[in-house]
């Protein structure tokens, strides 16, 4: 079975692959072990700098690919990850 992943862009860094099992692949090819650094889910960008609730990792893969970006090509969602137990939201 082929692994499913979502591709997200971070400005100034590059394209990241977010795998269904929680692993994250950096643009340089480094693949996290899914324990110390893991993909938790996504949050939707809302007007006026607000964000929506966390969408669990399992539910993220049900979002159709065209809906991951706005019409102008910018990301509609922000990534939520966990690094050594701390939740973070990617803001760029």
NORHUDA-V532426 format. One line per field, one symbol per residue. burial: + if it has 9 or more other ideal C-beta (glycine too) atoms within 8 Angstrom, else -. A space follows every 50 residues. Layout:
burial=???
This chain:
burial=----+--+-+-----+++++-+++++-----+-+--+++++++++----- ----+-+-+++-+----++-----++++++++------++--
